[in-house]
Amino acid sequence: MVKAALEKLIEQVAREHDLPERVVEKALKNAIAIAIKQDKKIKDDLEVDFTDEGIKVYVVRRKGNKKIKFPLDISPEDVNRIAAYAAKEEFLKQLEKAERERGFLEYMEHEGEIVYGIVERRMDNGDVIVDLGKIEAVLPKREQIPGEEFKKGDRVKALLLEVKKLRGMPYLVLSRTHPDFLKELIKHEVPEIEEGLIEIKAAARVPGERAKVAVDSKEMRMDPVGIVVGLKGSRIQKVSEELRGEKIDVIRWSDDIEELIKRALAPSHPVAVKLFPYEKRAEVAVPDDELSLAIGKKGVNVRLASKLTGWHIDVLSESDFKKLEELRQKENEQESSQG
């Protein structure tokens, strides 16, 4: 009778909390074991079984790899009294723990994707706690776009950057500054990417200021830049709005590193590129009147181009580039004549 009643309770709670019955049963047994340990000040591990005769409690001790169980000396009345308390108090905590665990396992599958949530609270250090529905996540201050202010109840869209356990508890980290957040936002706006017609090859950001994205297409006749940008900039504008007005340059990818570097330095128009492969460095000449354009405000344009291509880029005016080349040529001639 006792077992049947408990099974009915477990079935009801499982349905109400949308949890598997085995998870609810484990939570109830854990709750009873914890409550008995607290009430009787027991340090040993306890194990709880549900039988037709009632709730059975066992002390569990280990000798090496062997587990030894023996009945706990406790009256059925005591067990029932403590179990009733546990079902009201500790059981709810155990259920919350089970729900968090389930949420943790579910969200592990969504790492690297965009998630949606509601701001629960803002911490003193600027971190924001976000309710994702089944579990909470943290949006650290460092992962927020500069200038963003969040208050309780605000809706948040972010990249699920990391799912891990910290001190045994689920710990989910969100980001709105990571380049992959930009990539995922673009994917949501450009169905051709999901269809495999267009590929995002690389992305780089200075969050809230500027970003560069390199895209490619398997179809030579297809214009990947035009498709990603959208009619009159409609697609990329939606992404920019989500990123607090971040200006996004979209360029076409090239496997030719010289050509890729030239494109990455848009809106300037490089006229020459000299590669130093062993240093993974490039010297780039731009028209004299485009030097500041190529470097960008506070060096942002050239810094993003370097991140996008993976090469360190030194930008020079065309006249300085020529002077440097002439100087190198003279040095080489002198070395040759001395040799």
KEKE-3310 file (N, C-alpha, C; in steps of 0.2 Angstrom, whole numbers, plus 5000, padded with zeros to 4 digits):
npx = (5004:5009:5020:5013:5005:5016:5021:5011:5011:5023:5022:5012:5019:5029:5023:5018:5029:5036:5046:5056:5049:5058:5068:5061:5058:5071:5074:5065:5069:5082:5079:5072:5082:5092:5084:5082:5096:5099:5090:5093:5106:5116:5131:5135:5132:5115:5103:5087:5073:5058:5044:5031:5028:5032:5043:5059:5075:5093:5109:5124:5140:5157:5169:5184:5181:5169:5152:5143:5127:5116:5101:5094:5093:5078:5062:5046:5037:5045:5051:5041:5036:5047:5049:5037:5039:5051:5045:5038:5048:5062:5061:5056:5068:5076:5069:5071:5084:5085:5078:5087:5098:5093:5090:5103:5109:5101:5105:5118:5119:5116:5126:5136:5126:5112:5103:5088:5082:5077:5081:5085:5092:5104:5121:5132:5145:5142:5139:5126:5112:5103:5087:5084:5073:5072:5083:5096:5108:5123:5128:5142:5150:5161:5157:5147:5141:5150:5143:5130:5115:5107:5091:5080:5069:5071:5072:5084:5095:5108:5124:5126:5139:5147:5145:5146:5151:5152:5159:5150:5138:5127:5133:5131:5137:5135:5137:5138:5148:5157:5164:5157:5144:5140:5141:5131:5120:5120:5117:5104:5098:5100:5095:5101:5114:5111:5106:5117:5123:5130:5144:5151:5167:5176:5176:5178:5178:5176:5168:5152:5157:5164:5164:5171:5167:5170:5164:5159:5155:5149:5144:5150:5143:5135:5133:5140:5142:5132:5121:5121:5122:5110:5095:5096:5104:5096:5097:5109:5108:5098:5106:5116:5108:5105:5117:5119:5121:5133:5145:5146:5157:5156:5165:5171:5178:5194:5206:5218:5230:5236:5226:5215:5219:5220:5206:5201:5205:5196:5187:5197:5209:5220:5236:5247:5255:5266:5272:5278:5281:5286:5286:5272:5267:5262:5266:5258:5253:5245:5235:5242:5233:5224:5228:5225:5212:5213:5220:5211:5200:5208:5215:5207:5202:5213:5217:5206:5206:5218:5214:5204:5211:5222:5234:5248:5247:5255:5252:5256:5259:5258:5269:5279:5280:5286:5298:5304:5305:5315:5325:5328:5332:5344:5352:5352:5359:5372:5376:5378:5388:5398:5399)
npy = (4994:5006:5008:5009:5021:5030:5029:5034:5047:5051:5049:5059:5071:5071:5073:5086:5093:5091:5081:5066:5050:5042:5052:5060:5050:5047:5060:5061:5050:5055:5066:5061:5054:5064:5071:5062:5060:5073:5074:5064:5066:5059:5053:5044:5038:5036:5025:5024:5014:5010:5000:4988:4986:4998:5012:5009:5011:5011:5010:5014:5008:5008:4997:4997:4993:4988:4988:4990:4986:4989:4988:5003:5008:5013:5018:5014:5024:5035:5036:5039:5051:5059:5058:5064:5077:5079:5077:5089:5100:5097:5089:5098:5106:5096:5093:5105:5105:5094:5098:5109:5101:5094:5105:5109:5098:5098:5111:5109:5104:5114:5123:5136:5141:5153:5160:5164:5175:5181:5195:5193:5198:5211:5210:5217:5218:5221:5210:5200:5191:5179:5173:5158:5151:5136:5136:5146:5158:5167:5183:5189:5205:5207:5201:5209:5221:5236:5250:5245:5243:5234:5229:5222:5211:5214:5208:5197:5193:5181:5173:5156:5153:5145:5130:5122:5114:5121:5120:5109:5113:5118:5129:5142:5152:5167:5177:5192:5198:5190:5184:5174:5176:5186:5179:5170:5178:5183:5171:5169:5178:5176:5165:5157:5154:5143:5135:5131:5137:5148:5153:5158:5163:5169:5180:5196:5207:5223:5225:5233:5244:5241:5229:5215:5204:5189:5181:5168:5159:5144:5144:5152:5162:5167:5181:5183:5193:5203:5196:5193:5206:5211:5218:5234:5235:5229:5216:5215:5227:5224:5215:5224:5233:5224:5224:5236:5246:5243:5244:5235:5227:5218:5207:5198:5182:5176:5164:5167:5175:5188:5195:5193:5201:5213:5215:5215:5226:5236:5251:5256:5256:5246:5246:5238:5223:5216:5201:5192:5178:5169:5177:5179:5191:5206:5219:5233:5244:5259:5272:5288:5297:5289:5284:5286:5281:5268:5263:5267:5274:5275:5265:5254:5248:5242:5234:5225:5219:5212:5203:5196:5190:5184:5188:5198:5215:5228:5245:5256:5272:5274:5281:5280:5266:5264:5270:5263:5250:5254:5257:5244:5238:5244:5241:5227:5227:5232:5222:5212:5217:5217:5204)
npz = (5000:5004:4995:4983:4985:4986:4973:4966:4970:4965:4952:4949:4953:4944:4932:4934:4935:4924:4923:4922:4929:4936:4940:4949:4959:4963:4968:4979:4987:4990:4997:5009:5014:5017:5026:5037:5041:5046:5056:5065:5067:5059:5052:5042:5025:5019:5012:5004:5002:4994:4999:5000:5013:5019:5021:5019:5027:5025:5031:5023:5020:5015:5010:5003:4986:4989:4994:5009:5016:5029:5039:5046:5063:5067:5071:5062:5064:5066:5054:5045:5050:5048:5035:5030:5033:5025:5013:5011:5013:5011:4999:4989:4987:4982:4970:4963:4961:4953:4942:4938:4935:4924:4915:4914:4906:4895:4890:4887:4875:4867:4867:4860:4853:4849:4863:4872:4885:4901:4911:4927:4938:4942:4946:4959:4954:4940:4933:4925:4929:4921:4917:4909:4908:4911:4918:4926:4919:4918:4912:4910:4915:4907:4895:4890:4878:4877:4886:4887:4897:4908:4916:4928:4921:4908:4891:4884:4872:4868:4865:4869:4878:4886:4895:4910:4925:4941:4956:4958:4954:4940:4928:4918:4905:4896:4881:4873:4866:4859:4843:4838:4841:4833:4821:4822:4823:4810:4803:4807:4800:4787:4777:4767:4772:4781:4772:4766:4755:4756:4766:4781:4783:4792:4806:4815:4829:4837:4850:4849:4842:4829:4816:4806:4793:4784:4770:4759:4744:4736:4724:4710:4703:4712:4723:4737:4747:4744:4746:4760:4765:4761:4753:4751:4762:4772:4779:4786:4793:4803:4811:4815:4823:4834:4840:4846:4836:4830:4817:4803:4792:4777:4768:4753:4754:4751:4745:4742:4751:4750:4742:4751:4762:4756:4754:4767:4772:4768:4771:4763:4749:4745:4737:4735:4742:4753:4758:4773:4777:4787:4798:4798:4794:4786:4775:4769:4756:4754:4746:4748:4753:4759:4771:4784:4784:4781:4793:4802:4815:4831:4827:4824:4811:4805:4815:4816:4803:4804:4814:4807:4796:4802:4801:4805:4802:4794:4790:4777:4770:4752:4747:4757:4758:4745:4747:4757:4751:4741:4750:4755:4744:4740:4751:4749:4737:4741:4750:4741:4733:4742:4745)
capx = (5000:5014:5023:5008:5004:5022:5021:5005:5014:5029:5019:5009:5024:5033:5019:5017:5036:5038:5052:5055:5047:5064:5071:5057:5059:5077:5074:5061:5073:5087:5076:5070:5089:5095:5080:5084:5103:5099:5086:5096:5113:5119:5136:5135:5127:5109:5099:5080:5069:5050:5042:5024:5028:5034:5049:5065:5081:5099:5116:5129:5147:5161:5176:5187:5176:5163:5147:5139:5121:5112:5095:5095:5089:5074:5055:5042:5034:5050:5053:5035:5036:5053:5047:5032:5043:5055:5041:5036:5053:5068:5059:5056:5075:5079:5066:5074:5091:5084:5076:5093:5102:5090:5092:5111:5110:5098:5108:5125:5118:5115:5132:5138:5120:5109:5098:5084:5081:5074:5085:5083:5095:5110:5125:5136:5151:5140:5137:5119:5109:5097:5083:5083:5067:5073:5089:5099:5114:5127:5131:5147:5151:5166:5154:5142:5144:5151:5137:5124:5113:5101:5087:5076:5063:5073:5073:5091:5097:5115:5127:5128:5146:5150:5141:5150:5149:5156:5157:5145:5132:5127:5136:5131:5140:5132:5141:5136:5154:5160:5163:5152:5137:5139:5140:5125:5115:5119:5114:5097:5095:5102:5094:5106:5119:5108:5105:5124:5125:5135:5148:5155:5173:5179:5173:5181:5174:5177:5161:5149:5160:5165:5166:5172:5165:5172:5159:5161:5150:5151:5142:5154:5139:5132:5136:5138:5142:5126:5115:5122:5120:5103:5092:5097:5107:5091:5098:5115:5106:5095:5111:5119:5104:5105:5124:5120:5124:5140:5146:5148:5160:5156:5169:5171:5184:5199:5211:5224:5231:5237:5219:5211:5222:5217:5199:5200:5207:5191:5185:5203:5210:5228:5239:5253:5256:5272:5271:5284:5277:5289:5283:5265:5266:5262:5267:5253:5254:5238:5236:5244:5227:5219:5232:5221:5206:5216:5221:5205:5200:5211:5218:5202:5201:5219:5217:5201:5209:5223:5211:5201:5216:5226:5241:5249:5247:5258:5250:5261:5257:5261:5276:5283:5281:5291:5305:5306:5307:5321:5331:5330:5335:5351:5355:5354:5365:5378:5378:5380:5394:5403:5400)
capy = (5000:5012:5009:5011:5028:5034:5028:5038:5054:5052:5050:5066:5076:5070:5076:5093:5097:5089:5077:5058:5048:5040:5057:5062:5045:5048:5066:5060:5046:5059:5071:5058:5052:5070:5073:5058:5062:5079:5073:5059:5068:5053:5055:5039:5038:5032:5023:5023:5010:5010:4993:4987:4986:5004:5015:5006:5015:5007:5013:5012:5009:5005:4994:4996:4994:4984:4992:4986:4989:4986:4992:5008:5007:5018:5016:5016:5030:5041:5037:5042:5058:5063:5058:5069:5083:5079:5078:5096:5104:5095:5087:5104:5108:5091:5094:5111:5102:5089:5102:5112:5096:5093:5110:5109:5093:5101:5117:5107:5102:5121:5127:5139:5144:5159:5158:5170:5175:5187:5198:5191:5203:5213:5210:5223:5219:5222:5204:5200:5184:5179:5167:5155:5147:5130:5137:5153:5159:5173:5187:5193:5212:5207:5199:5214:5226:5243:5255:5241:5243:5229:5230:5216:5210:5215:5202:5196:5188:5181:5167:5152:5153:5139:5126:5118:5114:5125:5117:5104:5116:5120:5136:5144:5158:5170:5182:5197:5201:5185:5184:5169:5179:5190:5174:5166:5183:5183:5165:5169:5183:5174:5157:5154:5151:5137:5130:5129:5141:5153:5151:5163:5160:5172:5186:5199:5212:5227:5225:5240:5249:5239:5221:5213:5197:5187:5176:5164:5155:5138:5146:5157:5167:5170:5187:5181:5199:5206:5192:5194:5213:5211:5223:5241:5234:5227:5210:5217:5232:5220:5212:5229:5235:5220:5225:5243:5250:5240:5245:5228:5227:5212:5206:5192:5178:5174:5159:5171:5179:5195:5197:5193:5206:5219:5216:5216:5233:5240:5254:5259:5253:5245:5245:5233:5219:5212:5196:5190:5172:5166:5181:5179:5198:5209:5226:5235:5251:5262:5278:5292:5301:5284:5280:5286:5277:5261:5262:5268:5277:5271:5258:5249:5245:5238:5228:5220:5216:5207:5197:5192:5186:5180:5190:5205:5220:5235:5249:5262:5276:5272:5284:5277:5259:5264:5272:5257:5245:5256:5256:5237:5236:5247:5237:5221:5228:5233:5216:5208:5219:5216:5197)
capz = (5000:5005:4989:4978:4987:4984:4966:4963:4972:4961:4945:4949:4954:4938:4927:4936:4934:4917:4924:4922:4936:4940:4943:4955:4964:4966:4972:4985:4992:4993:5002:5015:5017:5020:5032:5043:5043:5050:5062:5069:5067:5056:5047:5037:5020:5020:5006:5005:4998:4995:4999:5001:5020:5021:5019:5023:5027:5026:5032:5018:5022:5010:5012:4996:4981:4991:4997:5014:5018:5035:5041:5051:5069:5067:5071:5056:5065:5065:5047:5042:5053:5045:5027:5029:5033:5019:5007:5011:5013:5007:4993:4984:4985:4978:4964:4960:4959:4947:4936:4936:4931:4917:4911:4912:4901:4889:4887:4885:4868:4863:4868:4854:4849:4853:4868:4874:4892:4905:4916:4934:4943:4941:4952:4961:4949:4934:4929:4924:4930:4916:4917:4902:4908:4915:4922:4926:4916:4919:4907:4914:4912:4901:4889:4888:4874:4881:4886:4888:4904:4909:4922:4929:4916:4901:4887:4882:4867:4868:4863:4875:4877:4890:4899:4914:4932:4946:4963:4957:4951:4933:4927:4910:4903:4890:4878:4867:4863:4855:4836:4836:4842:4827:4816:4823:4822:4803:4801:4808:4795:4780:4776:4762:4776:4784:4766:4764:4749:4758:4772:4785:4784:4798:4809:4820:4832:4842:4851:4849:4837:4822:4815:4799:4792:4777:4767:4753:4741:4732:4717:4707:4700:4717:4726:4745:4750:4742:4749:4767:4767:4760:4749:4754:4768:4777:4783:4790:4798:4809:4815:4818:4828:4840:4843:4848:4831:4828:4810:4800:4785:4774:4762:4750:4756:4746:4748:4741:4757:4748:4740:4757:4766:4753:4755:4774:4774:4766:4764:4759:4743:4745:4730:4735:4748:4754:4764:4777:4779:4793:4803:4797:4794:4779:4774:4764:4754:4753:4743:4754:4756:4762:4776:4791:4782:4782:4800:4806:4822:4836:4824:4824:4805:4804:4820:4814:4797:4807:4817:4802:4792:4806:4799:4808:4796:4795:4784:4776:4764:4746:4746:4762:4755:4740:4750:4761:4746:4738:4755:4756:4737:4741:4756:4746:4732:4745:4753:4736:4731:4747:4745)
cpx = (5004:5017:5019:5006:5010:5022:5017:5008:5019:5027:5016:5014:5028:5029:5018:5024:5039:5045:5051:5053:5053:5068:5068:5058:5065:5077:5070:5065:5079:5085:5074:5077:5092:5091:5082:5091:5103:5095:5089:5104:5117:5124:5136:5130:5121:5106:5092:5077:5062:5048:5034:5023:5029:5040:5055:5071:5087:5105:5120:5136:5151:5167:5179:5181:5169:5158:5143:5133:5118:5107:5097:5090:5084:5067:5051:5039:5038:5051:5047:5035:5041:5051:5042:5035:5047:5051:5039:5042:5059:5067:5059:5063:5078:5076:5069:5081:5090:5082:5083:5097:5100:5091:5099:5112:5107:5102:5115:5124:5117:5121:5134:5132:5117:5104:5094:5082:5078:5079:5082:5085:5102:5115:5129:5142:5149:5138:5129:5117:5103:5094:5081:5076:5067:5079:5092:5106:5117:5129:5136:5148:5156:5163:5148:5145:5144:5145:5130:5122:5107:5098:5083:5070:5065:5074:5080:5092:5105:5117:5128:5135:5149:5145:5145:5147:5154:5154:5151:5138:5132:5129:5136:5133:5138:5137:5137:5142:5158:5159:5158:5145:5135:5138:5133:5119:5114:5116:5107:5094:5096:5101:5098:5112:5117:5108:5112:5126:5130:5138:5151:5162:5177:5175:5177:5177:5178:5170:5158:5151:5160:5166:5167:5170:5167:5167:5161:5155:5152:5150:5146:5149:5135:5136:5135:5138:5135:5120:5116:5120:5113:5101:5092:5100:5102:5093:5104:5113:5102:5100:5114:5115:5104:5112:5125:5123:5131:5140:5149:5151:5159:5160:5169:5178:5188:5204:5218:5225:5232:5230:5215:5213:5219:5210:5197:5201:5202:5189:5191:5205:5218:5230:5245:5253:5262:5272:5278:5281:5280:5287:5275:5263:5266:5262:5262:5253:5247:5240:5238:5238:5222:5223:5228:5214:5208:5217:5215:5205:5202:5214:5213:5202:5207:5219:5212:5203:5214:5220:5207:5205:5220:5234:5242:5250:5250:5256:5254:5258:5261:5269:5281:5285:5287:5298:5308:5309:5314:5327:5333:5334:5343:5355:5357:5359:5371:5380:5381:5387:5400:5405:5404)
cpy = (5006:5013:5011:5018:5032:5034:5033:5046:5055:5053:5057:5072:5077:5074:5084:5097:5095:5085:5069:5056:5045:5046:5060:5057:5046:5055:5065:5056:5050:5063:5067:5056:5058:5072:5069:5059:5068:5078:5069:5060:5062:5055:5050:5040:5034:5031:5022:5019:5010:5003:4994:4988:4993:5007:5012:5010:5010:5012:5010:5013:5006:5003:4992:4998:4991:4989:4988:4990:4986:4991:4997:5007:5013:5016:5018:5023:5036:5042:5040:5049:5062:5063:5063:5076:5084:5081:5086:5101:5102:5092:5092:5106:5102:5091:5099:5109:5098:5093:5106:5107:5095:5098:5111:5104:5095:5106:5115:5106:5109:5126:5130:5142:5150:5157:5165:5169:5181:5189:5196:5196:5205:5213:5216:5224:5220:5216:5204:5193:5184:5172:5164:5151:5141:5131:5144:5153:5166:5176:5191:5200:5212:5205:5203:5219:5233:5247:5251:5242:5238:5230:5224:5217:5211:5209:5203:5191:5187:5174:5163:5150:5146:5136:5121:5118:5117:5123:5113:5107:5118:5128:5137:5151:5161:5175:5186:5200:5196:5185:5179:5171:5183:5185:5171:5171:5183:5177:5165:5174:5181:5167:5154:5151:5144:5132:5128:5132:5146:5151:5157:5160:5163:5178:5189:5205:5216:5229:5232:5245:5246:5231:5220:5205:5195:5181:5174:5161:5150:5140:5152:5163:5170:5176:5186:5188:5203:5202:5193:5201:5214:5217:5230:5240:5231:5221:5212:5222:5229:5218:5218:5232:5231:5221:5232:5247:5248:5241:5238:5229:5220:5211:5199:5188:5177:5169:5162:5176:5186:5198:5198:5199:5213:5221:5218:5223:5238:5245:5257:5254:5251:5244:5240:5230:5215:5207:5194:5183:5169:5170:5181:5187:5200:5216:5228:5242:5253:5269:5283:5296:5296:5281:5280:5282:5270:5259:5262:5272:5273:5265:5253:5245:5240:5232:5223:5216:5211:5201:5193:5188:5182:5182:5197:5210:5227:5239:5255:5266:5273:5275:5281:5270:5259:5265:5266:5251:5247:5256:5249:5235:5238:5243:5230:5221:5229:5226:5211:5210:5217:5208:5195)
cpz = (5000:4998:4983:4979:4985:4977:4963:4964:4967:4954:4944:4949:4947:4932:4928:4934:4928:4918:4924:4929:4940:4943:4949:4960:4967:4971:4979:4990:4994:4998:5009:5018:5021:5027:5038:5045:5048:5056:5067:5070:5065:5051:5041:5031:5021:5013:5008:5000:4999:4994:5001:5009:5023:5018:5023:5022:5029:5027:5027:5020:5016:5013:5005:4991:4983:4995:5002:5016:5024:5037:5047:5057:5070:5067:5064:5058:5064:5058:5044:5044:5049:5037:5026:5029:5027:5013:5006:5010:5009:5000:4987:4982:4981:4971:4960:4957:4953:4941:4934:4932:4924:4913:4909:4906:4895:4886:4885:4877:4864:4864:4861:4850:4853:4857:4870:4882:4895:4910:4923:4939:4940:4947:4953:4956:4942:4930:4930:4925:4925:4917:4910:4902:4913:4920:4921:4922:4918:4913:4910:4911:4906:4894:4887:4883:4878:4880:4887:4896:4904:4916:4922:4924:4909:4897:4884:4877:4867:4866:4870:4874:4880:4894:4903:4921:4936:4953:4963:4955:4944:4933:4920:4909:4896:4888:4873:4864:4858:4848:4834:4837:4836:4821:4816:4822:4814:4800:4802:4803:4788:4779:4771:4766:4778:4778:4763:4757:4750:4765:4775:4786:4790:4800:4814:4822:4836:4845:4852:4845:4830:4821:4807:4798:4784:4775:4760:4750:4736:4725:4715:4705:4706:4721:4734:4749:4750:4746:4757:4769:4766:4756:4753:4761:4774:4781:4788:4795:4804:4814:4819:4824:4834:4843:4844:4842:4828:4820:4807:4793:4783:4768:4760:4752:4750:4749:4746:4746:4755:4746:4746:4761:4763:4754:4762:4776:4771:4772:4761:4753:4742:4738:4730:4742:4748:4760:4767:4780:4786:4799:4803:4797:4787:4780:4768:4763:4752:4750:4749:4757:4760:4769:4783:4790:4783:4789:4804:4813:4827:4834:4823:4817:4804:4809:4818:4808:4799:4810:4812:4798:4795:4804:4803:4802:4798:4789:4784:4770:4758:4745:4751:4760:4750:4743:4754:4757:4743:4743:4755:4749:4738:4746:4753:4741:4736:4748:4747:4733:4736:4747:4740)
residu = (MET:VAL:LYS:ALA:ALA:LEU:GLU:LYS:LEU:ILE:GLU:GLN:VAL:ALA:ARG:GLU:HIS:ASP:LEU:PRO:GLU:ARG:VAL:VAL:GLU:LYS:ALA:LEU:LYS:ASN:ALA:ILE:ALA:ILE:ALA:ILE:LYS:GLN:ASP:LYS:LYS:ILE:LYS:ASP:ASP:LEU:GLU:VAL:ASP:PHE:THR:ASP:GLU:GLY:ILE:LYS:VAL:TYR:VAL:VAL:ARG:ARG:LYS:GLY:ASN:LYS:LYS:ILE:LYS:PHE:PRO:LEU:ASP:ILE:SER:PRO:GLU:ASP:VAL:ASN:ARG:ILE:ALA:ALA:TYR:ALA:ALA:LYS:GLU:GLU:PHE:LEU:LYS:GLN:LEU:GLU:LYS:ALA:GLU:ARG:GLU:ARG:GLY:PHE:LEU:GLU:TYR:MET:GLU:HIS:GLU:GLY:GLU:ILE:VAL:TYR:GLY:ILE:VAL:GLU:ARG:ARG:MET:ASP:ASN:GLY:ASP:VAL:ILE:VAL:ASP:LEU:GLY:LYS:ILE:GLU:ALA:VAL:LEU:PRO:LYS:ARG:GLU:GLN:ILE:PRO:GLY:GLU:GLU:PHE:LYS:LYS:GLY:ASP:ARG:VAL:LYS:ALA:LEU:LEU:LEU:GLU:VAL:LYS:LYS:LEU:ARG:GLY:MET:PRO:TYR:LEU:VAL:LEU:SER:ARG:THR:HIS:PRO:ASP:PHE:LEU:LYS:GLU:LEU:ILE:LYS:HIS:GLU:VAL:PRO:GLU:ILE:GLU:GLU:GLY:LEU:ILE:GLU:ILE:LYS:ALA:ALA:ALA:ARG:VAL:PRO:GLY:GLU:ARG:ALA:LYS:VAL:ALA:VAL:ASP:SER:LYS:GLU:MET:ARG:MET:ASP:PRO:VAL:GLY:ILE:VAL:VAL:GLY:LEU:LYS:GLY:SER:ARG:ILE:GLN:LYS:VAL:SER:GLU:GLU:LEU:ARG:GLY:GLU:LYS:ILE:ASP:VAL:ILE:ARG:TRP:SER:ASP:ASP:ILE:GLU:GLU:LEU:ILE:LYS:ARG:ALA:LEU:ALA:PRO:SER:HIS:PRO:VAL:ALA:VAL:LYS:LEU:PHE:PRO:TYR:GLU:LYS:ARG:ALA:GLU:VAL:ALA:VAL:PRO:ASP:ASP:GLU:LEU:SER:LEU:ALA:ILE:GLY:LYS:LYS:GLY:VAL:ASN:VAL:ARG:LEU:ALA:SER:LYS:LEU:THR:GLY:TRP:HIS:ILE:ASP:VAL:LEU:SER:GLU:SER:ASP:PHE:LYS:LYS:LEU:GLU:GLU:LEU:ARG:GLN:LYS:GLU:ASN:GLU:GLN:GLU:SER:SER:GLN:GLY)
# end
